[in-house]
């Protein structure tokens, strides 16, 4: 019984670490998009603004 509980605890800890890693990885594209947007703001193009 103790072995089963220990195995379950180990699995839970591994899953928690994977979830945390996935959350960090998911935030990276958003951060990069902000950096890219800030860099692009430096450029201006002559002519009328485009509408979407």
N, CA, C and O atoms as CSV, one atom per row, in Angstrom:
chain,resi,resn,atom,element,x,y,z
A,1,UNK,N,N,0.834,-1.196,0.000
A,1,UNK,CA,C,0.000,0.000,0.000
A,1,UNK,C,C,0.875,1.255,0.000
A,1,UNK,O,O,0.619,2.193,-0.756
A,2,UNK,N,N,1.903,1.272,0.843
A,2,UNK,CA,C,2.790,2.431,0.890
A,2,UNK,C,C,3.469,2.666,-0.447
A,2,UNK,O,O,3.673,3.808,-0.859
A,3,UNK,N,N,3.817,1.580,-1.119
A,3,UNK,CA,C,4.476,1.689,-2.416
A,3,UNK,C,C,3.535,2.324,-3.439
A,3,UNK,O,O,3.966,3.142,-4.252
A,4,UNK,N,N,2.273,1.958,-3.405
A,4,UNK,CA,C,1.297,2.519,-4.336
A,4,UNK,C,C,1.103,4.007,-4.081
A,4,UNK,O,O,1.030,4.795,-5.023
A,5,UNK,N,N,1.019,4.390,-2.821
A,5,UNK,CA,C,0.858,5.803,-2.468
A,5,UNK,C,C,2.097,6.590,-2.874
A,5,UNK,O,O,1.989,7.710,-3.375
A,6,UNK,N,N,3.260,6.012,-2.663
A,6,UNK,CA,C,4.507,6.672,-3.048
A,6,UNK,C,C,4.572,6.864,-4.558
A,6,UNK,O,O,4.980,7.921,-5.040
A,7,UNK,N,N,4.169,5.838,-5.298
A,7,UNK,CA,C,4.158,5.941,-6.766
A,7,UNK,C,C,3.168,7.016,-7.219
A,7,UNK,O,O,3.467,7.794,-8.125
A,8,UNK,N,N,2.014,7.059,-6.603
A,8,UNK,CA,C,1.010,8.070,-6.935
A,8,UNK,C,C,1.530,9.469,-6.634
A,8,UNK,O,O,1.306,10.393,-7.416
A,9,UNK,N,N,2.219,9.633,-5.513
A,9,UNK,CA,C,2.799,10.926,-5.145
A,9,UNK,C,C,3.850,11.353,-6.164
A,9,UNK,O,O,3.882,12.511,-6.578
A,10,UNK,N,N,4.710,10.419,-6.566
A,10,UNK,CA,C,5.728,10.729,-7.576
A,10,UNK,C,C,5.088,11.164,-8.890
A,10,UNK,O,O,5.524,12.133,-9.512
A,11,UNK,N,N,4.063,10.446,-9.302
A,11,UNK,CA,C,3.369,10.787,-10.548
A,11,UNK,C,C,2.728,12.165,-10.465
A,11,UNK,O,O,2.768,12.936,-11.424
A,12,UNK,N,N,2.144,12.469,-9.325
A,12,UNK,CA,C,1.517,13.776,-9.136
A,12,UNK,C,C,2.548,14.892,-9.210
A,12,UNK,O,O,2.296,15.933,-9.818
A,13,UNK,N,N,3.696,14.683,-8.600
A,13,UNK,CA,C,4.760,15.694,-8.648
A,13,UNK,C,C,5.287,15.881,-10.066
A,13,UNK,O,O,5.555,17.008,-10.484
A,14,UNK,N,N,5.437,14.798,-10.801
A,14,UNK,CA,C,5.890,14.893,-12.189
A,14,UNK,C,C,4.868,15.639,-13.039
A,14,UNK,O,O,5.231,16.476,-13.865
A,15,UNK,N,N,3.603,15.336,-12.836
A,15,UNK,CA,C,2.551,16.019,-13.588
A,15,UNK,C,C,2.527,17.510,-13.273
A,15,UNK,O,O,2.352,18.332,-14.172
A,16,UNK,N,N,2.702,17.858,-12.013
A,16,UNK,CA,C,2.717,19.270,-11.627
A,16,UNK,C,C,3.878,19.994,-12.290
A,16,UNK,O,O,3.726,21.128,-12.744
A,17,UNK,N,N,5.030,19.349,-12.351
A,17,UNK,CA,C,6.192,19.960,-13.003
A,17,UNK,C,C,5.941,20.141,-14.499
A,17,UNK,O,O,6.318,21.165,-15.069
A,18,UNK,N,N,5.317,19.169,-15.131
A,18,UNK,CA,C,5.009,19.277,-16.560
A,18,UNK,C,C,4.007,20.390,-16.837
A,18,UNK,O,O,4.132,21.109,-17.828
A,19,UNK,N,N,3.027,20.529,-15.978
A,19,UNK,CA,C,2.038,21.597,-16.142
A,19,UNK,C,C,2.704,22.957,-16.002
A,19,UNK,O,O,2.418,23.871,-16.776
A,20,UNK,N,N,3.578,23.095,-15.033
A,20,UNK,CA,C,4.286,24.363,-14.835
A,20,UNK,C,C,5.161,24.686,-16.045
A,20,UNK,O,O,5.202,25.829,-16.502
A,21,UNK,N,N,5.850,23.689,-16.553
A,21,UNK,CA,C,6.698,23.888,-17.729
A,21,UNK,C,C,5.853,24.271,-18.947
A,21,UNK,O,O,6.248,25.138,-19.726
A,22,UNK,N,N,4.714,23.640,-19.111
A,22,UNK,CA,C,3.828,23.960,-20.232
A,22,UNK,C,C,3.303,25.388,-20.119
A,22,UNK,O,O,3.174,26.080,-21.129
A,23,UNK,N,N,3.002,25.829,-18.915
A,23,UNK,CA,C,2.508,27.195,-18.717
A,23,UNK,C,C,3.571,28.214,-19.098
A,23,UNK,O,O,3.264,29.223,-19.734
A,24,UNK,N,N,4.811,27.961,-18.717
A,24,UNK,CA,C,5.907,28.869,-19.068
A,24,UNK,C,C,6.092,28.899,-20.580
A,24,UNK,O,O,6.257,29.968,-21.168
A,25,UNK,N,N,6.063,27.735,-21.203
A,25,UNK,CA,C,6.238,27.640,-22.650
A,25,UNK,C,C,5.102,28.344,-23.387
A,25,UNK,O,O,5.330,28.959,-24.428
A,26,UNK,N,N,3.905,28.261,-22.867
A,26,UNK,CA,C,2.756,28.889,-23.518
A,26,UNK,C,C,2.847,30.408,-23.486
A,26,UNK,O,O,2.297,31.072,-24.364
A,27,UNK,N,N,3.524,30.968,-22.501
A,27,UNK,CA,C,3.630,32.422,-22.383
A,27,UNK,C,C,4.689,33.012,-23.308
A,27,UNK,O,O,4.646,34.206,-23.605
A,28,UNK,N,N,5.629,32.208,-23.763
A,28,UNK,CA,C,6.729,32.722,-24.584
A,28,UNK,C,C,6.267,33.411,-25.863
A,28,UNK,O,O,6.731,34.516,-26.142
A,29,UNK,N,N,5.371,32.808,-26.660
A,29,UNK,CA,C,4.951,33.495,-27.891
A,29,UNK,C,C,4.306,34.855,-27.621
A,29,UNK,O,O,4.508,35.796,-28.389
A,30,UNK,N,N,3.539,34.968,-26.550
A,30,UNK,CA,C,2.903,36.242,-26.223
A,30,UNK,C,C,3.952,37.296,-25.893
A,30,UNK,O,O,3.835,38.445,-26.319
A,31,UNK,N,N,4.969,36.915,-25.142
A,31,UNK,CA,C,6.036,37.861,-24.799
A,31,UNK,C,C,6.798,38.286,-26.044
A,31,UNK,O,O,7.143,39.457,-26.202
A,32,UNK,N,N,7.059,37.334,-26.923
A,32,UNK,CA,C,7.770,37.657,-28.165
A,32,UNK,C,C,6.933,38.569,-29.049
A,32,UNK,O,O,7.473,39.450,-29.718
A,33,UNK,N,N,5.634,38.369,-29.057
A,33,UNK,CA,C,4.754,39.222,-29.852
A,33,UNK,C,C,4.799,40.659,-29.349
A,33,UNK,O,O,4.799,41.596,-30.148
A,34,UNK,N,N,4.838,40.839,-28.048
A,34,UNK,CA,C,4.916,42.185,-27.475
A,34,UNK,C,C,6.227,42.850,-27.876
A,34,UNK,O,O,6.238,44.018,-28.263
A,35,UNK,N,N,7.325,42.117,-27.785
A,35,UNK,CA,C,8.629,42.663,-28.167
A,35,UNK,C,C,8.628,43.030,-29.646
A,35,UNK,O,O,9.128,44.092,-30.018
A,36,UNK,N,N,8.079,42.175,-30.485
A,36,UNK,CA,C,8.015,42.449,-31.921
A,36,UNK,C,C,7.144,43.669,-32.205
A,36,UNK,O,O,7.503,44.508,-33.031
A,37,UNK,N,N,6.015,43.770,-31.533
A,37,UNK,CA,C,5.130,44.920,-31.727
A,37,UNK,C,C,5.843,46.217,-31.352
A,37,UNK,O,O,5.723,47.218,-32.059
A,38,UNK,N,N,6.574,46.206,-30.260
A,38,UNK,CA,C,7.307,47.403,-29.844
A,38,UNK,C,C,8.382,47.767,-30.864
A,38,UNK,O,O,8.610,48.947,-31.129
A,39,UNK,N,N,9.035,46.777,-31.430
A,39,UNK,CA,C,10.071,47.040,-32.434
A,39,UNK,C,C,9.467,47.594,-33.714
A,39,UNK,O,O,10.048,48.487,-34.331
A,40,UNK,N,N,8.325,47.087,-34.121
A,40,UNK,CA,C,7.683,47.513,-35.364
A,40,UNK,C,C,7.148,48.936,-35.247
A,40,UNK,O,O,7.067,49.645,-36.250
A,41,UNK,N,N,6.785,49.359,-34.061
A,41,UNK,CA,C,6.271,50.719,-33.869
A,41,UNK,C,C,7.283,51.779,-34.291
A,41,UNK,O,O,6.901,52.909,-34.596
A,42,UNK,N,N,8.551,51.434,-34.312
A,42,UNK,CA,C,9.587,52.391,-34.683
A,42,UNK,C,C,9.528,52.760,-36.163
A,42,UNK,O,O,10.029,53.811,-36.563
A,43,UNK,N,N,8.926,51.911,-36.963
A,43,UNK,CA,C,8.881,52.135,-38.402
A,43,UNK,C,C,7.594,52.848,-38.798
A,43,UNK,O,O,6.521,52.562,-38.267
A,44,UNK,N,N,7.718,53.777,-39.736
A,44,UNK,CA,C,6.539,54.441,-40.281
A,44,UNK,C,C,6.556,54.284,-41.792
A,44,UNK,O,O,7.618,54.215,-42.411
A,45,UNK,N,N,5.387,54.230,-42.365
A,45,UNK,CA,C,5.251,54.076,-43.809
A,45,UNK,C,C,4.434,55.252,-44.320
A,45,UNK,O,O,3.391,55.589,-43.759
A,46,UNK,N,N,4.917,55.873,-45.390
A,46,UNK,CA,C,4.199,57.007,-45.968
A,46,UNK,C,C,2.932,56.512,-46.657
A,46,UNK,O,O,2.893,55.402,-47.188
A,47,UNK,N,N,1.922,57.330,-46.641
A,47,UNK,CA,C,0.681,56.986,-47.321
A,47,UNK,C,C,-0.445,56.775,-46.330
A,47,UNK,O,O,-0.246,56.837,-45.117
A,48,UNK,N,N,-1.638,56.522,-46.868
A,48,UNK,CA,C,-2.799,56.347,-45.987
A,48,UNK,C,C,-2.696,55.052,-45.187
A,48,UNK,O,O,-2.065,54.083,-45.610
A,49,UNK,N,N,-3.327,55.069,-44.034
A,49,UNK,CA,C,-3.344,53.873,-43.196
A,49,UNK,C,C,-4.255,52.828,-43.821
A,49,UNK,O,O,-5.299,53.153,-44.387
A,50,UNK,N,N,-3.857,51.596,-43.713
A,50,UNK,CA,C,-4.680,50.495,-44.211
A,50,UNK,C,C,-5.747,50.165,-43.177
A,50,UNK,O,O,-5.533,50.326,-41.975
A,51,UNK,N,N,-6.882,49.707,-43.648
A,51,UNK,CA,C,-7.941,49.279,-42.734
A,51,UNK,C,C,-8.128,47.779,-42.879
A,51,UNK,O,O,-7.970,47.209,-43.958
A,52,UNK,N,N,-8.462,47.173,-41.781
A,52,UNK,CA,C,-8.634,45.714,-41.807
A,52,UNK,C,C,-10.087,45.358,-41.955
A,52,UNK,O,O,-10.433,44.178,-41.996
